[in-house]
């Protein structure tokens, strides 16, 4: 569960930062999508190495 909690905290902080910087909603969604893809790819690579 630790990874889930850390991930949620990171996304919450990122959301707050992007809101403060007044980034458009569409750009935020694209950025979050890229983050999810990157983390998923990294996770799959870690699992394959085991």
PDBQT receptor file of N, H, CA, C and O in Angstrom, charges set to zero:
ATOM      1  N   UNK A   1       0.801  -1.209   0.000  1.00  0.00    +0.000 N 
ATOM      2  CA  UNK A   1       0.000   0.000   0.000  1.00  0.00    +0.000 C 
ATOM      3  C   UNK A   1       0.845   1.276   0.000  1.00  0.00    +0.000 C 
ATOM      4  O   UNK A   1       0.360   2.354  -0.344  1.00  0.00    +0.000 OA
ATOM      5  N   UNK A   2       2.076   1.142   0.379  1.00  0.00    +0.000 N 
ATOM      6  H   UNK A   2       2.470   0.267   0.659  1.00  0.00    +0.000 HD
ATOM      7  CA  UNK A   2       2.944   2.316   0.488  1.00  0.00    +0.000 C 
ATOM      8  C   UNK A   2       3.088   3.031  -0.844  1.00  0.00    +0.000 C 
ATOM      9  O   UNK A   2       3.019   4.258  -0.905  1.00  0.00    +0.000 OA
ATOM     10  N   UNK A   3       3.288   2.268  -1.911  1.00  0.00    +0.000 N 
ATOM     11  H   UNK A   3       3.343   1.270  -1.861  1.00  0.00    +0.000 HD
ATOM     12  CA  UNK A   3       3.431   2.868  -3.234  1.00  0.00    +0.000 C 
ATOM     13  C   UNK A   3       2.184   3.625  -3.660  1.00  0.00    +0.000 C 
ATOM     14  O   UNK A   3       2.276   4.682  -4.283  1.00  0.00    +0.000 OA
ATOM     15  N   UNK A   4       1.031   3.089  -3.327  1.00  0.00    +0.000 N 
ATOM     16  H   UNK A   4       0.957   2.229  -2.821  1.00  0.00    +0.000 HD
ATOM     17  CA  UNK A   4      -0.232   3.747  -3.671  1.00  0.00    +0.000 C 
ATOM     18  C   UNK A   4      -0.375   5.075  -2.935  1.00  0.00    +0.000 C 
ATOM     19  O   UNK A   4      -0.792   6.077  -3.517  1.00  0.00    +0.000 OA
ATOM     20  N   UNK A   5      -0.031   5.071  -1.668  1.00  0.00    +0.000 N 
ATOM     21  H   UNK A   5       0.307   4.257  -1.196  1.00  0.00    +0.000 HD
ATOM     22  CA  UNK A   5      -0.131   6.298  -0.873  1.00  0.00    +0.000 C 
ATOM     23  C   UNK A   5       0.846   7.353  -1.385  1.00  0.00    +0.000 C 
ATOM     24  O   UNK A   5       0.485   8.522  -1.521  1.00  0.00    +0.000 OA
ATOM     25  N   UNK A   6       2.071   6.946  -1.666  1.00  0.00    +0.000 N 
ATOM     26  H   UNK A   6       2.364   5.997  -1.555  1.00  0.00    +0.000 HD
ATOM     27  CA  UNK A   6       3.065   7.888  -2.186  1.00  0.00    +0.000 C 
ATOM     28  C   UNK A   6       2.628   8.432  -3.539  1.00  0.00    +0.000 C 
ATOM     29  O   UNK A   6       2.756   9.629  -3.797  1.00  0.00    +0.000 OA
ATOM     30  N   UNK A   7       2.115   7.564  -4.402  1.00  0.00    +0.000 N 
ATOM     31  H   UNK A   7       2.011   6.592  -4.192  1.00  0.00    +0.000 HD
ATOM     32  CA  UNK A   7       1.636   8.005  -5.713  1.00  0.00    +0.000 C 
ATOM     33  C   UNK A   7       0.495   9.002  -5.602  1.00  0.00    +0.000 C 
ATOM     34  O   UNK A   7       0.454   9.996  -6.328  1.00  0.00    +0.000 OA
ATOM     35  N   UNK A   8      -0.429   8.733  -4.691  1.00  0.00    +0.000 N 
ATOM     36  H   UNK A   8      -0.396   7.926  -4.101  1.00  0.00    +0.000 HD
ATOM     37  CA  UNK A   8      -1.554   9.656  -4.493  1.00  0.00    +0.000 C 
ATOM     38  C   UNK A   8      -1.070  11.007  -3.975  1.00  0.00    +0.000 C 
ATOM     39  O   UNK A   8      -1.571  12.050  -4.397  1.00  0.00    +0.000 OA
ATOM     40  N   UNK A   9      -0.108  10.993  -3.073  1.00  0.00    +0.000 N 
ATOM     41  H   UNK A   9       0.298  10.147  -2.730  1.00  0.00    +0.000 HD
ATOM     42  CA  UNK A   9       0.443  12.248  -2.556  1.00  0.00    +0.000 C 
ATOM     43  C   UNK A   9       1.156  13.035  -3.651  1.00  0.00    +0.000 C 
ATOM     44  O   UNK A   9       1.016  14.255  -3.736  1.00  0.00    +0.000 OA
ATOM     45  N   UNK A  10       1.917  12.341  -4.484  1.00  0.00    +0.000 N 
ATOM     46  H   UNK A  10       2.031  11.350  -4.415  1.00  0.00    +0.000 HD
ATOM     47  CA  UNK A  10       2.625  13.013  -5.578  1.00  0.00    +0.000 C 
ATOM     48  C   UNK A  10       1.632  13.645  -6.542  1.00  0.00    +0.000 C 
ATOM     49  O   UNK A  10       1.811  14.794  -6.946  1.00  0.00    +0.000 OA
ATOM     50  N   UNK A  11       0.588  12.912  -6.916  1.00  0.00    +0.000 N 
ATOM     51  H   UNK A  11       0.443  11.979  -6.588  1.00  0.00    +0.000 HD
ATOM     52  CA  UNK A  11      -0.403  13.464  -7.839  1.00  0.00    +0.000 C 
ATOM     53  C   UNK A  11      -1.167  14.635  -7.218  1.00  0.00    +0.000 C 
ATOM     54  O   UNK A  11      -1.521  15.584  -7.918  1.00  0.00    +0.000 OA
ATOM     55  N   UNK A  12      -1.420  14.574  -5.921  1.00  0.00    +0.000 N 
ATOM     56  H   UNK A  12      -1.132  13.803  -5.352  1.00  0.00    +0.000 HD
ATOM     57  CA  UNK A  12      -2.103  15.676  -5.248  1.00  0.00    +0.000 C 
ATOM     58  C   UNK A  12      -1.233  16.932  -5.239  1.00  0.00    +0.000 C 
ATOM     59  O   UNK A  12      -1.714  18.030  -5.517  1.00  0.00    +0.000 OA
ATOM     60  N   UNK A  13       0.041  16.763  -4.920  1.00  0.00    +0.000 N 
ATOM     61  H   UNK A  13       0.432  15.870  -4.695  1.00  0.00    +0.000 HD
ATOM     62  CA  UNK A  13       0.960  17.906  -4.925  1.00  0.00    +0.000 C 
ATOM     63  C   UNK A  13       1.095  18.464  -6.334  1.00  0.00    +0.000 C 
ATOM     64  O   UNK A  13       1.111  19.681  -6.524  1.00  0.00    +0.000 OA
ATOM     65  N   UNK A  14       1.193  17.581  -7.321  1.00  0.00    +0.000 N 
ATOM     66  H   UNK A  14       1.180  16.593  -7.167  1.00  0.00    +0.000 HD
ATOM     67  CA  UNK A  14       1.308  18.025  -8.714  1.00  0.00    +0.000 C 
ATOM     68  C   UNK A  14       0.057  18.789  -9.146  1.00  0.00    +0.000 C 
ATOM     69  O   UNK A  14       0.158  19.813  -9.822  1.00  0.00    +0.000 OA
ATOM     70  N   UNK A  15      -1.107  18.301  -8.763  1.00  0.00    +0.000 N 
ATOM     71  H   UNK A  15      -1.189  17.469  -8.213  1.00  0.00    +0.000 HD
ATOM     72  CA  UNK A  15      -2.356  18.992  -9.086  1.00  0.00    +0.000 C 
ATOM     73  C   UNK A  15      -2.367  20.392  -8.486  1.00  0.00    +0.000 C 
ATOM     74  O   UNK A  15      -2.746  21.356  -9.152  1.00  0.00    +0.000 OA
ATOM     75  N   UNK A  16      -1.954  20.499  -7.237  1.00  0.00    +0.000 N 
ATOM     76  H   UNK A  16      -1.647  19.716  -6.696  1.00  0.00    +0.000 HD
ATOM     77  CA  UNK A  16      -1.914  21.800  -6.575  1.00  0.00    +0.000 C 
ATOM     78  C   UNK A  16      -0.933  22.741  -7.270  1.00  0.00    +0.000 C 
ATOM     79  O   UNK A  16      -1.247  23.909  -7.503  1.00  0.00    +0.000 OA
ATOM     80  N   UNK A  17       0.250  22.234  -7.598  1.00  0.00    +0.000 N 
ATOM     81  H   UNK A  17       0.505  21.285  -7.409  1.00  0.00    +0.000 HD
ATOM     82  CA  UNK A  17       1.249  23.053  -8.284  1.00  0.00    +0.000 C 
ATOM     83  C   UNK A  17       0.753  23.549  -9.633  1.00  0.00    +0.000 C 
ATOM     84  O   UNK A  17       0.911  24.722  -9.972  1.00  0.00    +0.000 OA
ATOM     85  N   UNK A  18       0.154  22.646 -10.398  1.00  0.00    +0.000 N 
ATOM     86  H   UNK A  18       0.026  21.694 -10.123  1.00  0.00    +0.000 HD
ATOM     87  CA  UNK A  18      -0.316  23.027 -11.724  1.00  0.00    +0.000 C 
ATOM     88  C   UNK A  18      -1.482  24.009 -11.639  1.00  0.00    +0.000 C 
ATOM     89  O   UNK A  18      -1.644  24.856 -12.518  1.00  0.00    +0.000 OA
ATOM     90  N   UNK A  19      -2.288  23.901 -10.595  1.00  0.00    +0.000 N 
ATOM     91  H   UNK A  19      -2.156  23.213  -9.881  1.00  0.00    +0.000 HD
ATOM     92  CA  UNK A  19      -3.373  24.861 -10.393  1.00  0.00    +0.000 C 
ATOM     93  C   UNK A  19      -2.802  26.238 -10.059  1.00  0.00    +0.000 C 
ATOM     94  O   UNK A  19      -3.269  27.254 -10.574  1.00  0.00    +0.000 OA
ATOM     95  N   UNK A  20      -1.795  26.261  -9.197  1.00  0.00    +0.000 N 
ATOM     96  H   UNK A  20      -1.416  25.436  -8.779  1.00  0.00    +0.000 HD
ATOM     97  CA  UNK A  20      -1.152  27.533  -8.845  1.00  0.00    +0.000 C 
ATOM     98  C   UNK A  20      -0.526  28.171 -10.082  1.00  0.00    +0.000 C 
ATOM     99  O   UNK A  20      -0.576  29.390 -10.247  1.00  0.00    +0.000 OA
ATOM    100  N   UNK A  21       0.066  27.345 -10.955  1.00  0.00    +0.000 N 
ATOM    101  H   UNK A  21       0.107  26.355 -10.821  1.00  0.00    +0.000 HD
ATOM    102  CA  UNK A  21       0.698  27.856 -12.173  1.00  0.00    +0.000 C 
ATOM    103  C   UNK A  21      -0.315  28.156 -13.273  1.00  0.00    +0.000 C 
ATOM    104  O   UNK A  21       0.056  28.602 -14.359  1.00  0.00    +0.000 OA
ATOM    105  N   UNK A  22      -1.595  27.911 -12.993  1.00  0.00    +0.000 N 
ATOM    106  H   UNK A  22      -1.896  27.549 -12.111  1.00  0.00    +0.000 HD
ATOM    107  CA  UNK A  22      -2.702  28.182 -13.916  1.00  0.00    +0.000 C 
ATOM    108  C   UNK A  22      -2.563  27.430 -15.242  1.00  0.00    +0.000 C 
ATOM    109  O   UNK A  22      -2.826  27.983 -16.310  1.00  0.00    +0.000 OA
ATOM    110  N   UNK A  23      -2.150  26.173 -15.159  1.00  0.00    +0.000 N 
ATOM    111  H   UNK A  23      -1.937  25.724 -14.291  1.00  0.00    +0.000 HD
ATOM    112  CA  UNK A  23      -2.062  25.340 -16.351  1.00  0.00    +0.000 C 
ATOM    113  C   UNK A  23      -3.476  24.928 -16.761  1.00  0.00    +0.000 C 
ATOM    114  O   UNK A  23      -4.280  24.571 -15.900  1.00  0.00    +0.000 OA
ATOM    115  N   UNK A  24      -3.794  24.968 -18.048  1.00  0.00    +0.000 N 
ATOM    116  H   UNK A  24      -3.141  25.258 -18.748  1.00  0.00    +0.000 HD
ATOM    117  CA  UNK A  24      -5.134  24.580 -18.504  1.00  0.00    +0.000 C 
ATOM    118  C   UNK A  24      -5.458  23.119 -18.154  1.00  0.00    +0.000 C 
ATOM    119  O   UNK A  24      -4.569  22.275 -18.050  1.00  0.00    +0.000 OA
ATOM    120  N   UNK A  25      -6.744  22.854 -17.978  1.00  0.00    +0.000 N 
ATOM    121  H   UNK A  25      -7.467  23.540 -18.063  1.00  0.00    +0.000 HD
ATOM    122  CA  UNK A  25      -7.203  21.511 -17.596  1.00  0.00    +0.000 C 
ATOM    123  C   UNK A  25      -6.762  20.456 -18.603  1.00  0.00    +0.000 C 
ATOM    124  O   UNK A  25      -6.344  19.367 -18.211  1.00  0.00    +0.000 OA
ATOM    125  N   UNK A  26      -6.848  20.761 -19.883  1.00  0.00    +0.000 N 
ATOM    126  H   UNK A  26      -7.187  21.646 -20.202  1.00  0.00    +0.000 HD
ATOM    127  CA  UNK A  26      -6.447  19.801 -20.911  1.00  0.00    +0.000 C 
ATOM    128  C   UNK A  26      -4.983  19.419 -20.801  1.00  0.00    +0.000 C 
ATOM    129  O   UNK A  26      -4.632  18.247 -20.941  1.00  0.00    +0.000 OA
ATOM    130  N   UNK A  27      -4.141  20.383 -20.556  1.00  0.00    +0.000 N 
ATOM    131  H   UNK A  27      -4.426  21.335 -20.442  1.00  0.00    +0.000 HD
ATOM    132  CA  UNK A  27      -2.707  20.115 -20.405  1.00  0.00    +0.000 C 
ATOM    133  C   UNK A  27      -2.441  19.275 -19.159  1.00  0.00    +0.000 C 
ATOM    134  O   UNK A  27      -1.570  18.404 -19.161  1.00  0.00    +0.000 OA
ATOM    135  N   UNK A  28      -3.201  19.544 -18.094  1.00  0.00    +0.000 N 
ATOM    136  H   UNK A  28      -3.908  20.251 -18.092  1.00  0.00    +0.000 HD
ATOM    137  CA  UNK A  28      -3.046  18.744 -16.869  1.00  0.00    +0.000 C 
ATOM    138  C   UNK A  28      -3.399  17.287 -17.121  1.00  0.00    +0.000 C 
ATOM    139  O   UNK A  28      -2.698  16.382 -16.669  1.00  0.00    +0.000 OA
ATOM    140  N   UNK A  29      -4.482  17.067 -17.841  1.00  0.00    +0.000 N 
ATOM    141  H   UNK A  29      -5.052  17.802 -18.208  1.00  0.00    +0.000 HD
ATOM    142  CA  UNK A  29      -4.900  15.686 -18.127  1.00  0.00    +0.000 C 
ATOM    143  C   UNK A  29      -3.872  14.961 -18.980  1.00  0.00    +0.000 C 
ATOM    144  O   UNK A  29      -3.585  13.786 -18.752  1.00  0.00    +0.000 OA
ATOM    145  N   UNK A  30      -3.315  15.665 -19.964  1.00  0.00    +0.000 N 
ATOM    146  H   UNK A  30      -3.547  16.620 -20.148  1.00  0.00    +0.000 HD
ATOM    147  CA  UNK A  30      -2.277  15.066 -20.801  1.00  0.00    +0.000 C 
ATOM    148  C   UNK A  30      -1.061  14.713 -19.949  1.00  0.00    +0.000 C 
ATOM    149  O   UNK A  30      -0.501  13.626 -20.088  1.00  0.00    +0.000 OA
ATOM    150  N   UNK A  31      -0.653  15.617 -19.075  1.00  0.00    +0.000 N 
ATOM    151  H   UNK A  31      -1.107  16.500 -18.961  1.00  0.00    +0.000 HD
ATOM    152  CA  UNK A  31       0.495  15.374 -18.208  1.00  0.00    +0.000 C 
ATOM    153  C   UNK A  31       0.247  14.181 -17.291  1.00  0.00    +0.000 C 
ATOM    154  O   UNK A  31       1.128  13.338 -17.126  1.00  0.00    +0.000 OA
ATOM    155  N   UNK A  32      -0.934  14.100 -16.696  1.00  0.00    +0.000 N 
ATOM    156  H   UNK A  32      -1.650  14.786 -16.830  1.00  0.00    +0.000 HD
ATOM    157  CA  UNK A  32      -1.253  12.964 -15.834  1.00  0.00    +0.000 C 
ATOM    158  C   UNK A  32      -1.255  11.657 -16.619  1.00  0.00    +0.000 C 
ATOM    159  O   UNK A  32      -0.786  10.633 -16.122  1.00  0.00    +0.000 OA
ATOM    160  N   UNK A  33      -1.777  11.686 -17.836  1.00  0.00    +0.000 N 
ATOM    161  H   UNK A  33      -2.158  12.518 -18.241  1.00  0.00    +0.000 HD
ATOM    162  CA  UNK A  33      -1.763  10.496 -18.681  1.00  0.00    +0.000 C 
ATOM    163  C   UNK A  33      -0.352  10.038 -18.977  1.00  0.00    +0.000 C 
ATOM    164  O   UNK A  33      -0.062   8.842 -18.935  1.00  0.00    +0.000 OA
ATOM    165  N   UNK A  34       0.529  10.977 -19.276  1.00  0.00    +0.000 N 
ATOM    166  H   UNK A  34       0.294  11.949 -19.310  1.00  0.00    +0.000 HD
ATOM    167  CA  UNK A  34       1.930  10.637 -19.537  1.00  0.00    +0.000 C 
ATOM    168  C   UNK A  34       2.604  10.063 -18.293  1.00  0.00    +0.000 C 
ATOM    169  O   UNK A  34       3.406   9.134 -18.386  1.00  0.00    +0.000 OA
ATOM    170  N   UNK A  35       2.276  10.618 -17.142  1.00  0.00    +0.000 N 
ATOM    171  H   UNK A  35       1.624  11.372 -17.067  1.00  0.00    +0.000 HD
ATOM    172  CA  UNK A  35       2.845  10.098 -15.895  1.00  0.00    +0.000 C 
ATOM    173  C   UNK A  35       2.383   8.668 -15.654  1.00  0.00    +0.000 C 
ATOM    174  O   UNK A  35       3.187   7.811 -15.287  1.00  0.00    +0.000 OA
ATOM    175  N   UNK A  36       1.098   8.404 -15.858  1.00  0.00    +0.000 N 
ATOM    176  H   UNK A  36       0.445   9.101 -16.156  1.00  0.00    +0.000 HD
ATOM    177  CA  UNK A  36       0.567   7.048 -15.662  1.00  0.00    +0.000 C 
ATOM    178  C   UNK A  36       1.234   6.072 -16.628  1.00  0.00    +0.000 C 
ATOM    179  O   UNK A  36       1.596   4.965 -16.231  1.00  0.00    +0.000 OA
ATOM    180  N   UNK A  37       1.401   6.466 -17.887  1.00  0.00    +0.000 N 
ATOM    181  H   UNK A  37       1.107   7.366 -18.210  1.00  0.00    +0.000 HD
ATOM    182  CA  UNK A  37       2.074   5.600 -18.861  1.00  0.00    +0.000 C 
ATOM    183  C   UNK A  37       3.519   5.332 -18.460  1.00  0.00    +0.000 C 
ATOM    184  O   UNK A  37       3.983   4.195 -18.547  1.00  0.00    +0.000 OA
ATOM    185  N   UNK A  38       4.229   6.357 -18.026  1.00  0.00    +0.000 N 
ATOM    186  H   UNK A  38       3.852   7.281 -17.956  1.00  0.00    +0.000 HD
ATOM    187  CA  UNK A  38       5.622   6.208 -17.627  1.00  0.00    +0.000 C 
ATOM    188  C   UNK A  38       5.761   5.277 -16.423  1.00  0.00    +0.000 C 
ATOM    189  O   UNK A  38       6.616   4.391 -16.411  1.00  0.00    +0.000 OA
ATOM    190  N   UNK A  39       4.919   5.482 -15.416  1.00  0.00    +0.000 N 
ATOM    191  H   UNK A  39       4.225   6.202 -15.425  1.00  0.00    +0.000 HD
ATOM    192  CA  UNK A  39       4.994   4.656 -14.207  1.00  0.00    +0.000 C 
ATOM    193  C   UNK A  39       4.630   3.207 -14.526  1.00  0.00    +0.000 C 
ATOM    194  O   UNK A  39       5.251   2.283 -13.999  1.00  0.00    +0.000 OA
ATOM    195  N   UNK A  40       3.635   3.002 -15.378  1.00  0.00    +0.000 N 
ATOM    196  H   UNK A  40       3.131   3.752 -15.806  1.00  0.00    +0.000 HD
ATOM    197  CA  UNK A  40       3.251   1.644 -15.772  1.00  0.00    +0.000 C 
ATOM    198  C   UNK A  40       4.384   0.955 -16.514  1.00  0.00    +0.000 C 
ATOM    199  O   UNK A  40       4.677  -0.211 -16.249  1.00  0.00    +0.000 OA
ATOM    200  N   UNK A  41       5.028   1.662 -17.442  1.00  0.00    +0.000 N 
ATOM    201  H   UNK A  41       4.791   2.609 -17.657  1.00  0.00    +0.000 HD
ATOM    202  CA  UNK A  41       6.152   1.089 -18.182  1.00  0.00    +0.000 C 
ATOM    203  C   UNK A  41       7.302   0.740 -17.238  1.00  0.00    +0.000 C 
ATOM    204  O   UNK A  41       7.924  -0.312 -17.381  1.00  0.00    +0.000 OA
ATOM    205  N   UNK A  42       7.584   1.609 -16.283  1.00  0.00    +0.000 N 
ATOM    206  H   UNK A  42       7.078   2.464 -16.167  1.00  0.00    +0.000 HD
ATOM    207  CA  UNK A  42       8.652   1.343 -15.320  1.00  0.00    +0.000 C 
ATOM    208  C   UNK A  42       8.311   0.133 -14.457  1.00  0.00    +0.000 C 
ATOM    209  O   UNK A  42       9.177  -0.698 -14.182  1.00  0.00    +0.000 OA
ATOM    210  N   UNK A  43       7.067   0.030 -14.035  1.00  0.00    +0.000 N 
ATOM    211  H   UNK A  43       6.363   0.705 -14.259  1.00  0.00    +0.000 HD
ATOM    212  CA  UNK A  43       6.631  -1.101 -13.214  1.00  0.00    +0.000 C 
ATOM    213  C   UNK A  43       6.757  -2.414 -13.981  1.00  0.00    +0.000 C 
ATOM    214  O   UNK A  43       7.230  -3.413 -13.437  1.00  0.00    +0.000 OA
ATOM    215  N   UNK A  44       6.335  -2.411 -15.242  1.00  0.00    +0.000 N 
ATOM    216  H   UNK A  44       5.951  -1.601 -15.683  1.00  0.00    +0.000 HD
ATOM    217  CA  UNK A  44       6.437  -3.625 -16.051  1.00  0.00    +0.000 C 
ATOM    218  C   UNK A  44       7.890  -4.023 -16.265  1.00  0.00    +0.000 C 
ATOM    219  O   UNK A  44       8.212  -5.211 -16.272  1.00  0.00    +0.000 OA
ATOM    220  N   UNK A  45       8.756  -3.057 -16.438  1.00  0.00    +0.000 N 
ATOM    221  H   UNK A  45       8.495  -2.092 -16.433  1.00  0.00    +0.000 HD
ATOM    222  CA  UNK A  45      10.180  -3.355 -16.617  1.00  0.00    +0.000 C 
ATOM    223  C   UNK A  45      10.758  -3.978 -15.347  1.00  0.00    +0.000 C 
ATOM    224  O   UNK A  45      11.564  -4.906 -15.425  1.00  0.00    +0.000 OA
ATOM    225  N   UNK A  46      10.356  -3.480 -14.189  1.00  0.00    +0.000 N 
ATOM    226  H   UNK A  46       9.701  -2.727 -14.126  1.00  0.00    +0.000 HD
ATOM    227  CA  UNK A  46      10.837  -4.035 -12.918  1.00  0.00    +0.000 C 
ATOM    228  C   UNK A  46      10.360  -5.471 -12.762  1.00  0.00    +0.000 C 
ATOM    229  O   UNK A  46      11.125  -6.336 -12.334  1.00  0.00    +0.000 OA
ATOM    230  N   UNK A  47       9.102  -5.732 -13.106  1.00  0.00    +0.000 N 
ATOM    231  H   UNK A  47       8.481  -5.029 -13.454  1.00  0.00    +0.000 HD
ATOM    232  CA  UNK A  47       8.552  -7.084 -12.975  1.00  0.00    +0.000 C 
ATOM    233  C   UNK A  47       9.248  -8.056 -13.927  1.00  0.00    +0.000 C 
ATOM    234  O   UNK A  47       9.511  -9.200 -13.556  1.00  0.00    +0.000 OA
ATOM    235  N   UNK A  48       9.548  -7.614 -15.146  1.00  0.00    +0.000 N 
ATOM    236  H   UNK A  48       9.334  -6.685 -15.447  1.00  0.00    +0.000 HD
ATOM    237  CA  UNK A  48      10.212  -8.485 -16.115  1.00  0.00    +0.000 C 
ATOM    238  C   UNK A  48      11.615  -8.864 -15.664  1.00  0.00    +0.000 C 
ATOM    239  O   UNK A  48      12.087  -9.953 -15.989  1.00  0.00    +0.000 OA
ATOM    240  N   UNK A  49      12.285  -7.999 -14.930  1.00  0.00    +0.000 N 
ATOM    241  H   UNK A  49      11.902  -7.114 -14.666  1.00  0.00    +0.000 HD
ATOM    242  CA  UNK A  49      13.647  -8.276 -14.472  1.00  0.00    +0.000 C 
ATOM    243  C   UNK A  49      13.693  -9.308 -13.359  1.00  0.00    +0.000 C 
ATOM    244  O   UNK A  49      14.751  -9.876 -13.092  1.00  0.00    +0.000 OA
ATOM    245  N   UNK A  50      12.592  -9.557 -12.720  1.00  0.00    +0.000 N 
ATOM    246  H   UNK A  50      11.732  -9.096 -12.938  1.00  0.00    +0.000 HD
ATOM    247  CA  UNK A  50      12.572 -10.520 -11.608  1.00  0.00    +0.000 C 
ATOM    248  C   UNK A  50      12.604 -11.903 -12.085  1.00  0.00    +0.000 C 
ATOM    249  O   UNK A  50      12.593 -12.835 -11.280  1.00  0.00    +0.000 OA
TER     250      UNK A  50
